[in-house]
Amino acid sequence: MSIIAWIVLGLLVGLIAKAIMPGAERIGIIVTTILGVVGAMLGGFLATAFGFGDPIDEVFDISTWIAAIVGALIILFVWNAISDRRRAA
Protein backbone atom coordinates (compact mmCIF):
# COMPACT_ATOMS: atom_id res chain seq x y z
CA MET A 1 0.00 0.00 0.00
CA SER A 2 1.13 3.52 -0.63
CA ILE A 3 1.62 6.04 2.15
CA ILE A 4 -1.48 7.96 1.09
CA ALA A 5 -3.55 4.78 1.28
CA TRP A 6 -2.21 4.14 4.81
CA ILE A 7 -3.14 7.68 5.86
CA VAL A 8 -6.66 7.48 4.42
CA LEU A 9 -7.17 4.01 5.90
CA GLY A 10 -5.85 5.25 9.24
CA LEU A 11 -8.17 8.24 9.32
CA LEU A 12 -11.26 6.20 8.44
CA VAL A 13 -10.39 3.36 10.80
CA GLY A 14 -9.64 5.82 13.61
CA LEU A 15 -13.02 7.48 13.12
CA ILE A 16 -14.80 4.10 13.07
CA ALA A 17 -12.98 2.96 16.23
CA LYS A 18 -13.88 6.19 18.02
CA ALA A 19 -17.53 5.72 16.99
CA ILE A 20 -17.61 2.11 18.24
CA MET A 21 -15.71 2.55 21.52
CA PRO A 22 -17.59 4.52 24.16
CA GLY A 23 -15.61 7.21 25.89
CA ALA A 24 -15.01 10.91 25.98
CA GLU A 25 -11.53 10.99 24.49
CA ARG A 26 -10.72 14.38 23.10
CA ILE A 27 -8.23 13.66 20.38
CA GLY A 28 -7.86 15.57 17.15
CA ILE A 29 -7.81 14.43 13.58
CA ILE A 30 -4.04 13.87 13.47
CA VAL A 31 -4.05 11.66 16.56
CA THR A 32 -7.13 9.86 15.19
CA THR A 33 -5.21 9.14 11.98
CA ILE A 34 -2.20 7.92 13.94
CA LEU A 35 -4.53 5.76 16.02
CA GLY A 36 -5.89 4.17 12.84
CA VAL A 37 -2.49 3.61 11.22
CA VAL A 38 -0.94 2.10 14.36
CA GLY A 39 -4.13 0.09 14.90
CA ALA A 40 -3.86 -1.28 11.37
CA MET A 41 -0.27 -2.30 11.99
CA LEU A 42 -1.18 -3.93 15.33
CA GLY A 43 -4.18 -5.69 13.80
CA GLY A 44 -2.07 -6.98 10.92
CA PHE A 45 0.61 -8.22 13.29
CA LEU A 46 -1.92 -9.99 15.53
CA ALA A 47 -3.75 -11.55 12.58
CA THR A 48 -0.49 -12.86 11.16
CA ALA A 49 0.62 -14.11 14.59
CA PHE A 50 -2.63 -16.05 15.00
CA GLY A 51 -2.31 -17.56 11.52
CA PHE A 52 -4.93 -15.60 9.58
CA GLY A 53 -2.52 -14.83 6.74
CA ASP A 54 -1.51 -11.31 5.69
CA PRO A 55 -4.62 -9.15 6.17
CA ILE A 56 -2.97 -5.78 5.56
CA ASP A 57 -2.23 -6.11 1.87
CA GLU A 58 -4.97 -4.28 -0.05
CA VAL A 59 -6.92 -1.16 0.95
CA PHE A 60 -10.25 -2.42 -0.36
CA ASP A 61 -9.98 -5.90 1.17
CA ILE A 62 -12.44 -6.62 4.00
CA SER A 63 -9.77 -8.45 6.03
CA THR A 64 -7.68 -5.28 5.99
CA TRP A 65 -10.54 -3.25 7.44
CA ILE A 66 -11.44 -5.84 10.09
CA ALA A 67 -7.84 -6.23 11.26
CA ALA A 68 -7.30 -2.46 11.29
CA ILE A 69 -10.49 -1.75 13.25
CA VAL A 70 -9.75 -4.48 15.81
CA GLY A 71 -6.22 -3.13 16.27
CA ALA A 72 -7.48 0.44 16.63
CA LEU A 73 -10.08 -0.66 19.18
CA ILE A 74 -7.37 -2.37 21.24
CA ILE A 75 -5.23 0.78 21.19
CA LEU A 76 -8.23 2.98 22.02
CA PHE A 77 -9.13 0.69 24.94
CA VAL A 78 -5.60 1.00 26.32
CA TRP A 79 -5.68 4.79 25.71
CA ASN A 80 -8.94 5.11 27.69
CA ALA A 81 -7.64 2.91 30.50
CA ILE A 82 -4.49 5.01 30.88
CA SER A 83 -6.30 8.34 30.68
CA ASP A 84 -8.97 7.20 33.19
CA ARG A 85 -6.23 6.19 35.61
CA ARG A 86 -4.60 9.61 35.25
CA ARG A 87 -7.90 11.41 35.92
CA ALA A 88 -8.51 9.35 39.05
CA ALA A 89 -5.07 10.11 40.49
Biopython code that builds the backbone (N, CA, C, O; Angstrom):
import numpy as np
from Bio.PDB.StructureBuilder import StructureBuilder

atoms = [
    (1, "MET", "N", (0.834, -1.182, 0.000)),
    (1, "MET", "CA", (0.000, 0.000, 0.000)),
    (1, "MET", "C", (0.875, 1.240, 0.000)),
    (1, "MET", "O", (1.969, 1.242, 0.564)),
    (2, "SER", "N", (0.391, 2.275, -0.627)),
    (2, "SER", "CA", (1.134, 3.524, -0.633)),
    (2, "SER", "C", (0.905, 4.268, 0.675)),
    (2, "SER", "O", (0.000, 3.940, 1.442)),
    (3, "ILE", "N", (1.723, 5.258, 0.912)),
    (3, "ILE", "CA", (1.620, 6.037, 2.146)),
    (3, "ILE", "C", (0.293, 6.791, 2.222)),
    (3, "ILE", "O", (-0.270, 6.953, 3.305)),
    (4, "ILE", "N", (-0.197, 7.243, 1.093)),
    (4, "ILE", "CA", (-1.481, 7.958, 1.090)),
    (4, "ILE", "C", (-2.609, 6.996, 1.444)),
    (4, "ILE", "O", (-3.535, 7.363, 2.168)),
    (5, "ALA", "N", (-2.538, 5.781, 0.944)),
    (5, "ALA", "CA", (-3.554, 4.779, 1.280)),
    (5, "ALA", "C", (-3.527, 4.468, 2.772)),
    (5, "ALA", "O", (-4.581, 4.306, 3.387)),
    (6, "TRP", "N", (-2.324, 4.382, 3.366)),
    (6, "TRP", "CA", (-2.209, 4.145, 4.810)),
    (6, "TRP", "C", (-2.824, 5.299, 5.598)),
    (6, "TRP", "O", (-3.493, 5.072, 6.606)),
    (7, "ILE", "N", (-2.604, 6.519, 5.153)),
    (7, "ILE", "CA", (-3.139, 7.680, 5.862)),
    (7, "ILE", "C", (-4.664, 7.717, 5.773)),
    (7, "ILE", "O", (-5.340, 7.961, 6.772)),
    (8, "VAL", "N", (-5.197, 7.478, 4.590)),
    (8, "VAL", "CA", (-6.658, 7.483, 4.421)),
    (8, "VAL", "C", (-7.277, 6.333, 5.214)),
    (8, "VAL", "O", (-8.278, 6.525, 5.904)),
    (9, "LEU", "N", (-6.690, 5.144, 5.121)),
    (9, "LEU", "CA", (-7.166, 4.005, 5.895)),
    (9, "LEU", "C", (-7.103, 4.317, 7.386)),
    (9, "LEU", "O", (-8.044, 4.023, 8.123)),
    (10, "GLY", "N", (-6.001, 4.908, 7.830)),
    (10, "GLY", "CA", (-5.847, 5.247, 9.238)),
    (10, "GLY", "C", (-6.891, 6.230, 9.725)),
    (10, "GLY", "O", (-7.445, 6.064, 10.811)),
    (11, "LEU", "N", (-7.161, 7.248, 8.933)),
    (11, "LEU", "CA", (-8.171, 8.236, 9.317)),
    (11, "LEU", "C", (-9.548, 7.591, 9.430)),
    (11, "LEU", "O", (-10.249, 7.786, 10.423)),
    (12, "LEU", "N", (-9.931, 6.829, 8.418)),
    (12, "LEU", "CA", (-11.255, 6.204, 8.440)),
    (12, "LEU", "C", (-11.380, 5.170, 9.551)),
    (12, "LEU", "O", (-12.408, 5.107, 10.225)),
    (13, "VAL", "N", (-10.356, 4.370, 9.745)),
    (13, "VAL", "CA", (-10.386, 3.363, 10.801)),
    (13, "VAL", "C", (-10.391, 4.027, 12.175)),
    (13, "VAL", "O", (-11.093, 3.571, 13.077)),
    (14, "GLY", "N", (-9.626, 5.088, 12.344)),
    (14, "GLY", "CA", (-9.638, 5.818, 13.612)),
    (14, "GLY", "C", (-11.008, 6.390, 13.925)),
    (14, "GLY", "O", (-11.461, 6.332, 15.068)),
    (15, "LEU", "N", (-11.668, 6.940, 12.923)),
    (15, "LEU", "CA", (-13.022, 7.479, 13.117)),
    (15, "LEU", "C", (-14.015, 6.367, 13.457)),
    (15, "LEU", "O", (-14.874, 6.547, 14.320)),
    (16, "ILE", "N", (-13.901, 5.229, 12.790)),
    (16, "ILE", "CA", (-14.796, 4.103, 13.075)),
    (16, "ILE", "C", (-14.560, 3.584, 14.486)),
    (16, "ILE", "O", (-15.515, 3.308, 15.213)),
    (17, "ALA", "N", (-13.296, 3.449, 14.880)),
    (17, "ALA", "CA", (-12.984, 2.959, 16.225)),
    (17, "ALA", "C", (-13.501, 3.913, 17.295)),
    (17, "ALA", "O", (-14.021, 3.474, 18.320)),
    (18, "LYS", "N", (-13.359, 5.223, 17.061)),
    (18, "LYS", "CA", (-13.881, 6.192, 18.024)),
    (18, "LYS", "C", (-15.402, 6.138, 18.097)),
    (18, "LYS", "O", (-15.971, 6.382, 19.161)),
    (19, "ALA", "N", (-16.069, 5.827, 16.996)),
    (19, "ALA", "CA", (-17.529, 5.723, 16.991)),
    (19, "ALA", "C", (-17.997, 4.456, 17.710)),
    (19, "ALA", "O", (-19.049, 4.462, 18.350)),
    (20, "ILE", "N", (-17.227, 3.376, 17.608)),
    (20, "ILE", "CA", (-17.610, 2.114, 18.240)),
    (20, "ILE", "C", (-17.324, 2.130, 19.736)),
    (20, "ILE", "O", (-18.168, 1.720, 20.533)),
    (21, "MET", "N", (-16.147, 2.598, 20.120)),
    (21, "MET", "CA", (-15.708, 2.547, 21.518)),
    (21, "MET", "C", (-16.294, 3.715, 22.296)),
    (21, "MET", "O", (-16.065, 4.873, 21.945)),
    (22, "PRO", "N", (-17.052, 3.420, 23.352)),
    (22, "PRO", "CA", (-17.586, 4.516, 24.161)),
    (22, "PRO", "C", (-16.471, 5.197, 24.944)),
    (22, "PRO", "O", (-15.502, 4.554, 25.349)),
    (23, "GLY", "N", (-16.611, 6.465, 25.149)),
    (23, "GLY", "CA", (-15.608, 7.213, 25.889)),
    (23, "GLY", "C", (-15.601, 8.654, 25.440)),
    (23, "GLY", "O", (-16.102, 8.997, 24.370)),
    (24, "ALA", "N", (-15.032, 9.477, 26.266)),
    (24, "ALA", "CA", (-15.012, 10.909, 25.976)),
    (24, "ALA", "C", (-13.598, 11.369, 25.650)),
    (24, "ALA", "O", (-13.166, 12.425, 26.112)),
    (25, "GLU", "N", (-12.874, 10.581, 24.853)),
    (25, "GLU", "CA", (-11.527, 10.989, 24.492)),
    (25, "GLU", "C", (-11.590, 12.206, 23.589)),
    (25, "GLU", "O", (-12.388, 12.269, 22.653)),
    (26, "ARG", "N", (-10.759, 13.144, 23.880)),
    (26, "ARG", "CA", (-10.724, 14.384, 23.100)),
    (26, "ARG", "C", (-9.408, 14.414, 22.321)),
    (26, "ARG", "O", (-8.436, 15.059, 22.713)),
    (27, "ILE", "N", (-9.420, 13.697, 21.216)),
    (27, "ILE", "CA", (-8.229, 13.662, 20.378)),
    (27, "ILE", "C", (-8.588, 14.241, 19.022)),
    (27, "ILE", "O", (-9.706, 14.081, 18.534)),
    (28, "GLY", "N", (-7.629, 14.908, 18.431)),
    (28, "GLY", "CA", (-7.859, 15.574, 17.154)),
    (28, "GLY", "C", (-7.737, 14.638, 15.972)),
    (28, "GLY", "O", (-7.587, 13.425, 16.121)),
    (29, "ILE", "N", (-7.804, 15.224, 14.811)),
    (29, "ILE", "CA", (-7.811, 14.432, 13.584)),
    (29, "ILE", "C", (-6.447, 13.788, 13.313)),
    (29, "ILE", "O", (-6.382, 12.690, 12.759)),
    (30, "ILE", "N", (-5.379, 14.451, 13.692)),
    (30, "ILE", "CA", (-4.042, 13.873, 13.475)),
    (30, "ILE", "C", (-3.836, 12.670, 14.364)),
    (30, "ILE", "O", (-3.351, 11.636, 13.904)),
    (31, "VAL", "N", (-4.198, 12.786, 15.636)),
    (31, "VAL", "CA", (-4.050, 11.656, 16.559)),
    (31, "VAL", "C", (-5.012, 10.531, 16.174)),
    (31, "VAL", "O", (-4.682, 9.357, 16.337)),
    (32, "THR", "N", (-6.184, 10.872, 15.670)),
    (32, "THR", "CA", (-7.128, 9.863, 15.194)),
    (32, "THR", "C", (-6.528, 9.090, 14.021)),
    (32, "THR", "O", (-6.670, 7.870, 13.946)),
    (33, "THR", "N", (-5.862, 9.791, 13.111)),
    (33, "THR", "CA", (-5.215, 9.141, 11.978)),
    (33, "THR", "C", (-4.078, 8.245, 12.454)),
    (33, "THR", "O", (-3.925, 7.122, 11.973)),
    (34, "ILE", "N", (-3.291, 8.734, 13.387)),
    (34, "ILE", "CA", (-2.198, 7.919, 13.938)),
    (34, "ILE", "C", (-2.767, 6.692, 14.640)),
    (34, "ILE", "O", (-2.223, 5.595, 14.523)),
    (35, "LEU", "N", (-3.860, 6.881, 15.368)),
    (35, "LEU", "CA", (-4.535, 5.755, 16.019)),
    (35, "LEU", "C", (-4.913, 4.697, 14.994)),
    (35, "LEU", "O", (-4.686, 3.508, 15.219)),
    (36, "GLY", "N", (-5.481, 5.110, 13.883)),
    (36, "GLY", "CA", (-5.888, 4.175, 12.844)),
    (36, "GLY", "C", (-4.722, 3.472, 12.180)),
    (36, "GLY", "O", (-4.785, 2.266, 11.939)),
    (37, "VAL", "N", (-3.657, 4.204, 11.879)),
    (37, "VAL", "CA", (-2.486, 3.611, 11.225)),
    (37, "VAL", "C", (-1.805, 2.608, 12.154)),
    (37, "VAL", "O", (-1.487, 1.494, 11.739)),
    (38, "VAL", "N", (-1.582, 2.999, 13.403)),
    (38, "VAL", "CA", (-0.940, 2.096, 14.359)),
    (38, "VAL", "C", (-1.865, 0.914, 14.660)),
    (38, "VAL", "O", (-1.401, -0.212, 14.837)),
    (39, "GLY", "N", (-3.171, 1.175, 14.719)),
    (39, "GLY", "CA", (-4.127, 0.086, 14.904)),
    (39, "GLY", "C", (-4.101, -0.896, 13.753)),
    (39, "GLY", "O", (-4.206, -2.103, 13.968)),
    (40, "ALA", "N", (-3.962, -0.401, 12.535)),
    (40, "ALA", "CA", (-3.859, -1.283, 11.372)),
    (40, "ALA", "C", (-2.600, -2.134, 11.442)),
    (40, "ALA", "O", (-2.627, -3.320, 11.113)),
    (41, "MET", "N", (-1.514, -1.537, 11.865)),
    (41, "MET", "CA", (-0.269, -2.296, 11.994)),
    (41, "MET", "C", (-0.395, -3.353, 13.092)),
    (41, "MET", "O", (0.035, -4.492, 12.911)),
    (42, "LEU", "N", (-0.984, -2.976, 14.229)),
    (42, "LEU", "CA", (-1.179, -3.927, 15.326)),
    (42, "LEU", "C", (-2.134, -5.039, 14.903)),
    (42, "LEU", "O", (-1.868, -6.214, 15.158)),
    (43, "GLY", "N", (-3.226, -4.684, 14.271)),
    (43, "GLY", "CA", (-4.175, -5.691, 13.801)),
    (43, "GLY", "C", (-3.557, -6.639, 12.802)),
    (43, "GLY", "O", (-3.804, -7.844, 12.863)),
    (44, "GLY", "N", (-2.759, -6.127, 11.883)),
    (44, "GLY", "CA", (-2.071, -6.981, 10.917)),
    (44, "GLY", "C", (-1.077, -7.909, 11.578)),
    (44, "GLY", "O", (-0.967, -9.078, 11.208)),
    (45, "PHE", "N", (-0.347, -7.389, 12.560)),
    (45, "PHE", "CA", (0.609, -8.216, 13.293)),
    (45, "PHE", "C", (-0.108, -9.335, 14.048)),
    (45, "PHE", "O", (0.307, -10.493, 13.993)),
    (46, "LEU", "N", (-1.189, -8.981, 14.756)),
    (46, "LEU", "CA", (-1.918, -9.988, 15.532)),
    (46, "LEU", "C", (-2.566, -11.033, 14.628)),
    (46, "LEU", "O", (-2.553, -12.222, 14.948)),
    (47, "ALA", "N", (-3.129, -10.600, 13.508)),
    (47, "ALA", "CA", (-3.750, -11.546, 12.576)),
    (47, "ALA", "C", (-2.719, -12.504, 12.004)),
    (47, "ALA", "O", (-2.991, -13.696, 11.862)),
    (48, "THR", "N", (-1.553, -12.000, 11.679)),
    (48, "THR", "CA", (-0.487, -12.860, 11.163)),
    (48, "THR", "C", (0.018, -13.803, 12.248)),
    (48, "THR", "O", (0.295, -14.973, 11.983)),
    (49, "ALA", "N", (0.138, -13.287, 13.480)),
    (49, "ALA", "CA", (0.617, -14.111, 14.592)),
    (49, "ALA", "C", (-0.349, -15.253, 14.903)),
    (49, "ALA", "O", (0.080, -16.338, 15.296)),
    (50, "PHE", "N", (-1.642, -15.016, 14.732)),
    (50, "PHE", "CA", (-2.630, -16.055, 14.997)),
    (50, "PHE", "C", (-2.934, -16.912, 13.770)),
    (50, "PHE", "O", (-3.829, -17.756, 13.815)),
    (51, "GLY", "N", (-2.211, -16.707, 12.691)),
    (51, "GLY", "CA", (-2.309, -17.562, 11.520)),
    (51, "GLY", "C", (-3.432, -17.241, 10.548)),
    (51, "GLY", "O", (-3.900, -18.126, 9.833)),
    (52, "PHE", "N", (-3.871, -15.988, 10.512)),
    (52, "PHE", "CA", (-4.925, -15.604, 9.575)),
    (52, "PHE", "C", (-4.374, -15.053, 8.273)),
    (52, "PHE", "O", (-5.105, -14.405, 7.524)),
    (53, "GLY", "N", (-3.115, -15.294, 7.989)),
    (53, "GLY", "CA", (-2.523, -14.825, 6.741)),
    (53, "GLY", "C", (-2.009, -13.406, 6.859)),
    (53, "GLY", "O", (-1.636, -12.960, 7.944)),
    (54, "ASP", "N", (-1.991, -12.691, 5.733)),
    (54, "ASP", "CA", (-1.511, -11.311, 5.686)),
    (54, "ASP", "C", (-2.705, -10.399, 5.393)),
    (54, "ASP", "O", (-2.991, -10.128, 4.226)),
    (55, "PRO", "N", (-3.408, -9.920, 6.426)),
    (55, "PRO", "CA", (-4.622, -9.148, 6.170)),
    (55, "PRO", "C", (-4.377, -7.727, 5.686)),
    (55, "PRO", "O", (-5.262, -7.135, 5.070)),
    (56, "ILE", "N", (-3.217, -7.170, 5.943)),
    (56, "ILE", "CA", (-2.973, -5.780, 5.562)),
    (56, "ILE", "C", (-2.203, -5.769, 4.246)),
    (56, "ILE", "O", (-1.009, -5.472, 4.214)),
    (57, "ASP", "N", (-2.905, -6.099, 3.160)),
    (57, "ASP", "CA", (-2.234, -6.114, 1.868)),
    (57, "ASP", "C", (-2.925, -5.238, 0.832)),
    (57, "ASP", "O", (-2.254, -4.680, -0.037)),
    (58, "GLU", "N", (-4.222, -5.106, 0.897)),
    (58, "GLU", "CA", (-4.974, -4.279, -0.049)),
    (58, "GLU", "C", (-5.905, -3.353, 0.717)),
    (58, "GLU", "O", (-6.471, -3.755, 1.733)),
    (59, "VAL", "N", (-6.072, -2.139, 0.256)),
    (59, "VAL", "CA", (-6.915, -1.164, 0.949)),
    (59, "VAL", "C", (-8.380, -1.573, 0.902)),
    (59, "VAL", "O", (-9.096, -1.387, 1.886)),
    (60, "PHE", "N", (-8.837, -2.117, -0.201)),
    (60, "PHE", "CA", (-10.252, -2.421, -0.361)),
    (60, "PHE", "C", (-10.599, -3.857, -0.003)),
    (60, "PHE", "O", (-11.659, -4.348, -0.390)),
    (61, "ASP", "N", (-9.727, -4.536, 0.727)),
    (61, "ASP", "CA", (-9.978, -5.905, 1.169)),
    (61, "ASP", "C", (-10.647, -5.863, 2.538)),
    (61, "ASP", "O", (-10.210, -5.114, 3.412)),
    (62, "ILE", "N", (-11.694, -6.651, 2.737)),
    (62, "ILE", "CA", (-12.437, -6.623, 4.000)),
    (62, "ILE", "C", (-11.572, -7.072, 5.171)),
    (62, "ILE", "O", (-11.746, -6.582, 6.287)),
    (63, "SER", "N", (-10.638, -8.000, 4.936)),
    (63, "SER", "CA", (-9.774, -8.448, 6.030)),
    (63, "SER", "C", (-8.863, -7.329, 6.503)),
    (63, "SER", "O", (-8.515, -7.274, 7.682)),
    (64, "THR", "N", (-8.473, -6.443, 5.608)),
    (64, "THR", "CA", (-7.678, -5.278, 5.994)),
    (64, "THR", "C", (-8.467, -4.401, 6.950)),
    (64, "THR", "O", (-7.944, -3.978, 7.981)),
    (65, "TRP", "N", (-9.712, -4.126, 6.619)),
    (65, "TRP", "CA", (-10.544, -3.251, 7.445)),
    (65, "TRP", "C", (-10.834, -3.878, 8.804)),
    (65, "TRP", "O", (-10.781, -3.196, 9.827)),
    (66, "ILE", "N", (-11.140, -5.175, 8.818)),
    (66, "ILE", "CA", (-11.439, -5.840, 10.090)),
    (66, "ILE", "C", (-10.221, -5.834, 10.995)),
    (66, "ILE", "O", (-10.324, -5.489, 12.172)),
    (67, "ALA", "N", (-9.067, -6.213, 10.459)),
    (67, "ALA", "CA", (-7.843, -6.232, 11.265)),
    (67, "ALA", "C", (-7.489, -4.834, 11.759)),
    (67, "ALA", "O", (-7.084, -4.670, 12.910)),
    (68, "ALA", "N", (-7.635, -3.834, 10.910)),
    (68, "ALA", "CA", (-7.299, -2.458, 11.291)),
    (68, "ALA", "C", (-8.247, -1.940, 12.373)),
    (68, "ALA", "O", (-7.805, -1.286, 13.318)),
    (69, "ILE", "N", (-9.524, -2.220, 12.247)),
    (69, "ILE", "CA", (-10.490, -1.750, 13.248)),
    (69, "ILE", "C", (-10.268, -2.449, 14.576)),
    (69, "ILE", "O", (-10.324, -1.805, 15.623)),
    (70, "VAL", "N", (-10.016, -3.753, 14.561)),
    (70, "VAL", "CA", (-9.751, -4.478, 15.808)),
    (70, "VAL", "C", (-8.492, -3.929, 16.475)),
    (70, "VAL", "O", (-8.481, -3.718, 17.688)),
    (71, "GLY", "N", (-7.446, -3.698, 15.712)),
    (71, "GLY", "CA", (-6.217, -3.131, 16.265)),
    (71, "GLY", "C", (-6.435, -1.741, 16.840)),
    (71, "GLY", "O", (-5.916, -1.424, 17.910)),
    (72, "ALA", "N", (-7.198, -0.911, 16.140)),
    (72, "ALA", "CA", (-7.478, 0.441, 16.628)),
    (72, "ALA", "C", (-8.333, 0.401, 17.892)),
    (72, "ALA", "O", (-8.141, 1.219, 18.792)),
    (73, "LEU", "N", (-9.267, -0.534, 17.969)),
    (73, "LEU", "CA", (-10.081, -0.663, 19.181)),
    (73, "LEU", "C", (-9.236, -1.084, 20.382)),
    (73, "LEU", "O", (-9.463, -0.617, 21.498)),
    (74, "ILE", "N", (-8.268, -1.960, 20.153)),
    (74, "ILE", "CA", (-7.366, -2.369, 21.235)),
    (74, "ILE", "C", (-6.565, -1.163, 21.728)),
    (74, "ILE", "O", (-6.451, -0.941, 22.933)),
    (75, "ILE", "N", (-6.017, -0.393, 20.802)),
    (75, "ILE", "CA", (-5.233, 0.779, 21.188)),
    (75, "ILE", "C", (-6.113, 1.810, 21.880)),
    (75, "ILE", "O", (-5.684, 2.415, 22.862)),
    (76, "LEU", "N", (-7.317, 2.023, 21.400)),
    (76, "LEU", "CA", (-8.232, 2.980, 22.019)),
    (76, "LEU", "C", (-8.644, 2.526, 23.409)),
    (76, "LEU", "O", (-8.804, 3.358, 24.302)),
    (77, "PHE", "N", (-8.819, 1.223, 23.613)),
    (77, "PHE", "CA", (-9.131, 0.693, 24.935)),
    (77, "PHE", "C", (-7.994, 0.978, 25.913)),
    (77, "PHE", "O", (-8.227, 1.413, 27.040)),
    (78, "VAL", "N", (-6.768, 0.729, 25.473)),
    (78, "VAL", "CA", (-5.601, 1.004, 26.324)),
    (78, "VAL", "C", (-5.492, 2.502, 26.594)),
    (78, "VAL", "O", (-5.198, 2.910, 27.718)),
    (79, "TRP", "N", (-5.726, 3.324, 25.569)),
    (79, "TRP", "CA", (-5.680, 4.791, 25.710)),
    (79, "TRP", "C", (-6.679, 5.241, 26.780)),
    (79, "TRP", "O", (-6.335, 6.036, 27.655)),
    (80, "ASN", "N", (-7.910, 4.735, 26.710)),
    (80, "ASN", "CA", (-8.939, 5.108, 27.686)),
    (80, "ASN", "C", (-8.589, 4.627, 29.080)),
    (80, "ASN", "O", (-8.837, 5.336, 30.055)),
    (81, "ALA", "N", (-8.022, 3.441, 29.196)),
    (81, "ALA", "CA", (-7.643, 2.914, 30.503)),
    (81, "ALA", "C", (-6.549, 3.763, 31.143)),
    (81, "ALA", "O", (-6.596, 4.033, 32.343)),
    (82, "ILE", "N", (-5.578, 4.181, 30.357)),
    (82, "ILE", "CA", (-4.488, 5.009, 30.883)),
    (82, "ILE", "C", (-4.997, 6.400, 31.252)),
    (82, "ILE", "O", (-4.645, 6.931, 32.305)),
    (83, "SER", "N", (-5.822, 6.990, 30.390)),
    (83, "SER", "CA", (-6.304, 8.340, 30.677)),
    (83, "SER", "C", (-7.289, 8.349, 31.845)),
    (83, "SER", "O", (-7.334, 9.328, 32.590)),
    (84, "ASP", "N", (-8.081, 7.285, 32.026)),
    (84, "ASP", "CA", (-8.973, 7.201, 33.186)),
    (84, "ASP", "C", (-8.167, 7.080, 34.481)),
    (84, "ASP", "O", (-8.540, 7.647, 35.508)),
    (85, "ARG", "N", (-7.069, 6.342, 34.422)),
    (85, "ARG", "CA", (-6.228, 6.187, 35.609)),
    (85, "ARG", "C", (-5.585, 7.521, 35.984)),
    (85, "ARG", "O", (-5.441, 7.832, 37.167)),
    (86, "ARG", "N", (-5.198, 8.313, 34.974)),
    (86, "ARG", "CA", (-4.597, 9.613, 35.247)),
    (86, "ARG", "C", (-5.611, 10.584, 35.854)),
    (86, "ARG", "O", (-5.271, 11.371, 36.739)),
    (87, "ARG", "N", (-6.865, 10.525, 35.372)),
    (87, "ARG", "CA", (-7.901, 11.407, 35.920)),
    (87, "ARG", "C", (-8.231, 11.061, 37.347)),
    (87, "ARG", "O", (-8.551, 11.949, 38.137)),
    (88, "ALA", "N", (-8.162, 9.781, 37.702)),
    (88, "ALA", "CA", (-8.506, 9.346, 39.051)),
    (88, "ALA", "C", (-7.411, 9.703, 40.055)),
    (88, "ALA", "O", (-7.679, 9.853, 41.247)),
    (89, "ALA", "N", (-6.200, 9.836, 39.577)),
    (89, "ALA", "CA", (-5.070, 10.106, 40.486)),
    (89, "ALA", "C", (-4.957, 11.545, 40.883)),
    (89, "ALA", "O", (-4.056, 11.908, 41.640)),
]
sb = StructureBuilder()
sb.init_structure("model")
sb.init_model(0)
sb.init_chain("A")
sb.init_seg("    ")
for serial, (resi, resn, name, xyz) in enumerate(atoms, 1):
    if name == "N":
        sb.init_residue(resn, " ", resi, " ")
    sb.init_atom(name, np.array(xyz, "f"), 0.0, 1.0, " ", f" {name:<3s}", serial, name[0])
structure = sb.get_structure()
